[in-house]
């Protein structure tokens, strides 16, 4: 692995060569151990029945109530097919979604172990329908120091399959190794000091080369069908996609959330494509302490992702009648001290 991985957060166990041995020697519960082994060998794990179907229906009902109360604001952003863009950080407005992280006991047990410190909620995406995204790794836009201290997670609120679009993974693709990112960036941008924070050309070339390497090494894609209440964790280096939707009338409500060790700073492509350059490791943002867990505070509120890219401050939205969760806002340093005491 390239880059300097020294610092106050160790390289996660999930990135170490003897990860499976460490898991088997650990004090993890039996189900957590099985899921941890799946993550380091297959690149993903499905935790079944994390929440009952009735709770999933309640989450969707709160989303729909929130949407109805703000329909005049949101409806103009629906596509010609009637599909909403994905919501970014909707958990900020609907705390019942934050609880899909804070009350996800097996997921937290696994990720606390891998990170070597408690996992925190960094950002989230809410999908009304399947994403239909091509194969990609998330790491260019979730780049930490040391690297790969990140997990992607999906809590399925409805059953997912071929009709309404499901996750497709390349099992083992997380083991295909890393590319020479600095050579790629130098060729694309002329200088390592000219790397943009976000750039579609760099993103597309990196993802194509990763996926091509997987096919060259004989990896095969697999579709993951899941039930409402199941939770899926994927390794930061796992290539994954969203399949095409066969039945456009079908929804696929799901909550995708991104986790990192509490206090870790997360960067984008300008850091990912420059692994030899040191960057600060400690986050500077505030944290909302919720049910004993750190949740990164997002003062800008919620937003629509691609293609709308439109932000909505909470004071401009109607949040009446939605679940409330007690929170305490503190600095990252205070959150780290409190959680790791």
C-alpha positions as CSV (number, residue, x, y, z in Angstrom):
1,X,0.0,0.0,0.0
2,X,1.4,3.4,-1.0
3,X,1.5,6.5,1.2
4,X,2.5,7.2,4.8
5,X,0.1,5.4,7.2
6,X,1.6,6.7,10.4
7,X,-0.4,8.9,12.7
8,X,-2.8,9.1,15.7
9,X,-5.2,6.7,14.0
10,X,-3.7,3.4,13.0
11,X,-4.3,1.8,9.6
12,X,-7.5,-0.1,10.2
13,X,-7.4,-3.8,10.8
14,X,-9.5,-4.4,7.7
15,X,-6.5,-3.1,5.7
16,X,-3.9,-5.3,7.3
17,X,-2.6,-8.5,5.7
18,X,-3.3,-10.6,8.8
19,X,-6.8,-9.2,9.3
20,X,-8.5,-12.6,9.4
21,X,-6.1,-13.8,12.0
22,X,-6.8,-10.8,14.2
23,X,-10.5,-11.3,13.8
24,X,-10.3,-14.9,14.9
25,X,-8.2,-14.0,17.9
26,X,-10.5,-11.1,18.9
27,X,-13.3,-10.9,21.6
28,X,-15.9,-10.2,18.9
29,X,-19.3,-11.9,19.3
30,X,-19.8,-14.9,17.0
31,X,-22.1,-13.1,14.6
32,X,-19.8,-10.0,14.5
33,X,-16.8,-12.2,13.8
34,X,-18.6,-13.9,10.9
35,X,-19.5,-10.5,9.4
36,X,-16.0,-9.2,9.9
37,X,-14.5,-12.2,8.1
38,X,-16.9,-11.6,5.2
39,X,-15.7,-8.0,4.9
40,X,-12.0,-8.8,4.7
41,X,-12.5,-11.8,2.4
42,X,-15.4,-11.0,0.2
43,X,-15.4,-7.2,0.7
44,X,-18.9,-6.9,2.1
45,X,-21.2,-8.4,4.7
46,X,-25.0,-8.5,5.0
47,X,-26.4,-8.3,8.5
48,X,-30.0,-9.6,8.3
49,X,-33.0,-8.3,10.3
50,X,-31.2,-5.4,12.0
51,X,-34.5,-3.6,12.3
52,X,-38.0,-5.0,12.0
53,X,-40.1,-4.3,8.9
54,X,-42.5,-2.2,11.0
55,X,-39.7,0.1,12.0
56,X,-38.6,0.4,8.3
57,X,-42.2,1.4,7.4
58,X,-42.2,4.0,10.1
59,X,-38.9,5.5,8.7
60,X,-40.5,5.7,5.3
61,X,-43.7,7.2,6.7
62,X,-41.6,9.9,8.4
63,X,-39.8,10.6,5.1
64,X,-43.1,10.8,3.3
65,X,-44.6,13.2,5.9
66,X,-41.5,15.4,5.7
67,X,-41.7,15.4,1.9
68,X,-45.4,16.3,1.9
69,X,-44.8,19.2,4.2
70,X,-42.0,20.5,1.9
71,X,-43.4,19.3,-1.5
72,X,-43.5,22.9,-2.9
73,X,-39.7,23.1,-2.3
74,X,-38.8,19.7,-3.6
75,X,-41.1,18.8,-6.4
76,X,-39.4,21.0,-9.0
77,X,-36.3,18.8,-8.8
78,X,-38.0,15.6,-9.9
79,X,-36.6,14.2,-13.1
80,X,-38.7,13.6,-16.3
81,X,-39.1,10.0,-15.0
82,X,-40.5,11.4,-11.7
83,X,-37.4,10.4,-9.7
84,X,-36.1,12.6,-6.9
85,X,-32.3,13.2,-6.7
86,X,-30.8,11.5,-3.7
87,X,-31.0,13.4,-0.5
88,X,-27.6,14.2,1.2
89,X,-27.5,14.2,5.0
90,X,-31.3,13.8,5.4
91,X,-30.6,12.3,8.9
92,X,-30.0,15.9,10.0
93,X,-33.7,16.7,9.4
94,X,-35.0,13.3,10.3
95,X,-33.3,11.9,13.5
96,X,-35.1,8.6,13.1
97,X,-32.5,8.0,10.4
98,X,-29.6,8.7,12.7
99,X,-30.9,5.9,14.9
100,X,-30.3,3.5,12.0
101,X,-26.7,4.1,12.8
102,X,-26.7,4.6,16.6
103,X,-28.9,1.5,17.3
104,X,-27.1,-0.7,14.8
105,X,-25.4,-2.9,17.4
106,X,-23.7,-5.5,15.2
107,X,-22.5,-3.0,12.7
108,X,-21.0,-0.8,15.4
109,X,-19.3,-3.8,17.1
110,X,-17.6,-4.7,13.8
111,X,-16.6,-1.2,12.8
112,X,-15.3,-0.2,16.2
113,X,-13.1,-3.3,16.1
114,X,-11.8,-2.5,12.6
115,X,-11.2,1.2,13.3
116,X,-9.6,0.6,16.7
117,X,-11.9,3.3,18.1
118,X,-15.6,4.1,18.0
119,X,-17.2,4.6,14.6
120,X,-18.9,8.0,13.9
121,X,-21.5,8.9,11.4
122,X,-19.9,11.2,8.7
123,X,-22.5,11.7,6.0
124,X,-25.6,10.0,4.5
125,X,-27.6,9.6,1.3
126,X,-31.3,8.8,1.1
127,X,-32.6,7.0,-2.0
128,X,-36.3,6.9,-3.0
129,X,-35.3,4.6,-5.9
130,X,-32.3,2.6,-7.0
131,X,-29.1,4.5,-7.9
132,X,-28.3,2.8,-11.2
133,X,-24.6,3.8,-10.7
134,X,-21.7,2.2,-12.6
135,X,-19.1,0.2,-10.8
136,X,-16.9,2.4,-8.6
137,X,-14.8,2.6,-5.4
138,X,-15.8,5.3,-2.9
139,X,-12.3,6.1,-1.7
140,X,-11.5,9.0,-4.0
141,X,-14.2,11.1,-2.2
142,X,-13.9,9.5,1.2
143,X,-10.1,9.8,1.7
144,X,-8.7,9.8,5.2
145,X,-5.3,10.0,6.7
146,X,-4.1,7.3,7.3
147,X,-6.1,6.0,4.3
148,X,-9.1,3.8,4.0
149,X,-10.5,4.5,7.5
150,X,-14.0,4.5,6.2
151,X,-16.9,2.1,5.6
152,X,-20.0,2.4,3.4
153,X,-23.3,1.0,4.7
154,X,-26.8,0.6,3.4
155,X,-29.9,0.0,5.6
156,X,-32.6,-1.3,3.3
157,X,-36.1,0.1,4.1
158,X,-37.7,-2.0,1.4
159,X,-36.9,-5.3,-0.3
160,X,-34.5,-4.9,-3.1
161,X,-34.0,-7.1,-6.2
162,X,-33.7,-7.0,-10.0
163,X,-37.1,-5.2,-10.5
164,X,-36.4,-2.2,-8.3
165,X,-32.6,-2.1,-8.6
166,X,-30.1,-3.8,-6.2
167,X,-26.5,-3.5,-5.2
168,X,-24.0,-5.3,-7.4
169,X,-20.5,-6.0,-6.1
170,X,-17.3,-7.5,-7.3
171,X,-16.4,-9.9,-4.5
172,X,-12.7,-9.8,-3.8
173,X,-12.3,-6.6,-5.8
174,X,-11.1,-4.9,-2.6
175,X,-8.0,-7.1,-2.8
176,X,-7.1,-6.0,-6.4
177,X,-4.6,-3.5,-5.0
178,X,-4.2,0.2,-5.5
179,X,-3.2,2.1,-8.6
180,X,-0.3,4.5,-9.0
181,X,-2.5,7.5,-8.3
182,X,0.2,10.1,-8.4
183,X,1.4,9.1,-11.9
184,X,-2.3,9.2,-13.0
185,X,-2.8,12.7,-11.5
186,X,0.5,14.0,-12.9
187,X,-0.6,12.9,-16.4
188,X,-4.1,14.3,-16.0
189,X,-3.3,17.6,-14.3
190,X,0.3,18.3,-15.0
191,X,1.2,18.7,-11.4
192,X,0.3,17.1,-8.1
193,X,-0.3,20.7,-6.8
194,X,-3.1,21.1,-9.4
195,X,-5.4,18.2,-8.4
196,X,-9.0,19.4,-8.0
197,X,-11.0,18.5,-5.0
198,X,-13.6,16.9,-7.3
199,X,-13.1,16.1,-10.9
200,X,-15.1,13.9,-13.2
201,X,-12.2,13.0,-15.5
202,X,-10.0,11.8,-12.7
203,X,-12.9,9.9,-11.1
204,X,-13.8,8.1,-14.4
205,X,-10.3,7.1,-15.3
206,X,-9.6,5.8,-11.8
207,X,-12.8,3.7,-11.7
208,X,-12.3,2.3,-15.2
209,X,-8.8,1.2,-14.5
210,X,-9.8,-0.4,-11.2
211,X,-12.7,-2.3,-12.8
212,X,-10.6,-3.4,-15.7
213,X,-8.1,-4.8,-13.3
214,X,-10.8,-6.8,-11.6
215,X,-12.0,-8.3,-14.8
216,X,-8.4,-9.1,-15.9
217,X,-7.9,-11.0,-12.6
218,X,-11.0,-13.1,-13.1
219,X,-13.3,-11.5,-10.5
220,X,-17.0,-11.9,-11.2
221,X,-19.9,-9.5,-10.4
222,X,-22.6,-10.6,-8.0
223,X,-26.0,-9.0,-7.3
224,X,-27.0,-8.7,-3.7
225,X,-30.7,-9.0,-3.0
226,X,-31.7,-7.8,0.4
227,X,-34.9,-7.6,2.6
228,X,-36.3,-4.6,4.4
229,X,-34.4,-4.3,7.7
230,X,-31.1,-5.8,6.4
231,X,-27.9,-3.8,6.6
232,X,-25.0,-4.1,4.2
233,X,-21.4,-3.0,5.0
234,X,-18.9,-2.7,2.2
235,X,-15.1,-2.5,2.4
236,X,-13.8,1.0,1.4
237,X,-12.0,-0.5,-1.6
238,X,-14.8,-2.7,-2.8
239,X,-16.0,-1.9,-6.4
240,X,-19.8,-1.8,-6.3
241,X,-22.7,-0.5,-8.5
242,X,-26.5,-0.1,-8.6
243,X,-28.2,-2.3,-11.2
244,X,-30.7,-0.9,-13.7
245,X,-34.3,-0.7,-12.6
246,X,-36.6,-3.1,-14.6
247,X,-39.9,-1.7,-13.1
248,X,-39.7,2.1,-13.0
249,X,-42.9,2.2,-10.9
250,X,-41.1,0.4,-8.0
251,X,-39.5,2.4,-5.2
252,X,-36.4,1.2,-3.3
253,X,-36.2,3.3,-0.2
254,X,-32.8,3.0,1.4
255,X,-30.5,4.8,3.8
256,X,-26.9,4.9,2.8
257,X,-24.5,6.1,5.5
258,X,-20.7,6.6,5.7
259,X,-18.8,5.9,8.8
260,X,-15.2,6.8,10.0
261,X,-13.4,6.7,13.3
262,X,-14.6,9.5,15.6
263,X,-12.5,12.6,14.9
264,X,-11.0,11.5,11.6
265,X,-10.9,14.1,8.9
266,X,-12.2,13.1,5.4
267,X,-10.9,14.6,2.2
268,X,-11.6,14.3,-1.5
269,X,-9.7,13.6,-4.7
270,X,-7.0,16.3,-4.1
271,X,-5.8,14.2,-1.2
272,X,-6.6,10.7,-2.6
273,X,-4.4,11.3,-5.7
274,X,-1.5,12.7,-3.7
275,X,-0.9,9.9,-1.1
276,X,2.7,10.8,-0.4
277,X,1.8,14.3,0.9
278,X,0.9,14.6,4.6
279,X,-2.4,16.2,5.5
280,X,-3.9,17.0,8.9
281,X,-5.6,13.9,10.4
282,X,-7.9,15.5,13.0
283,X,-11.3,16.8,12.0
284,X,-12.1,20.5,12.7
285,X,-15.9,20.2,12.5
286,X,-18.2,20.0,15.4
287,X,-20.0,16.8,16.5
288,X,-23.5,16.1,17.6
289,X,-23.4,13.5,20.4
290,X,-26.4,11.3,19.9
291,X,-27.2,8.2,22.0
292,X,-23.5,7.9,22.9
293,X,-22.3,8.2,19.4
294,X,-20.6,11.1,17.5
295,X,-22.4,12.4,14.4
296,X,-20.7,15.0,12.4
297,X,-22.6,18.3,12.5
298,X,-23.6,19.7,9.1
299,X,-24.6,23.3,9.6
300,X,-25.6,23.7,5.9
301,X,-28.6,21.3,6.5
302,X,-29.6,18.8,3.8
303,X,-29.1,18.9,0.0
304,X,-30.0,17.2,-3.2
305,X,-27.1,15.3,-4.8
306,X,-26.4,14.8,-8.5
307,X,-27.8,16.2,-10.8
308,X,-29.5,19.0,-8.7
309,X,-26.8,20.0,-6.2
310,X,-29.2,22.1,-4.3
311,X,-28.8,22.8,-0.5
312,X,-31.8,23.4,1.9
313,X,-31.0,25.0,5.3
314,X,-33.1,23.5,8.0
315,X,-34.6,26.8,9.0
316,X,-36.2,27.0,5.6
317,X,-38.0,23.6,6.0
318,X,-41.1,22.4,7.8
319,X,-40.0,19.8,10.4
320,X,-43.2,19.7,12.4
321,X,-44.3,16.3,13.8
322,X,-41.0,14.5,13.2
323,X,-39.1,12.3,15.7
324,X,-36.8,14.3,18.0
325,X,-33.6,12.9,19.5
326,X,-31.6,14.6,22.3
327,X,-28.2,15.8,21.1
328,X,-25.2,17.7,22.6
329,X,-23.0,19.7,20.2
330,X,-19.3,19.7,21.1
331,X,-16.0,20.0,19.4
332,X,-14.3,17.0,17.8
333,X,-11.6,17.1,20.4
334,X,-14.2,17.0,23.2
335,X,-16.1,14.1,21.4
336,X,-12.9,12.1,21.1
337,X,-12.0,12.6,24.7
338,X,-15.5,11.7,25.9
339,X,-15.8,8.6,23.7
340,X,-12.4,7.2,24.3
341,X,-12.1,8.0,28.0
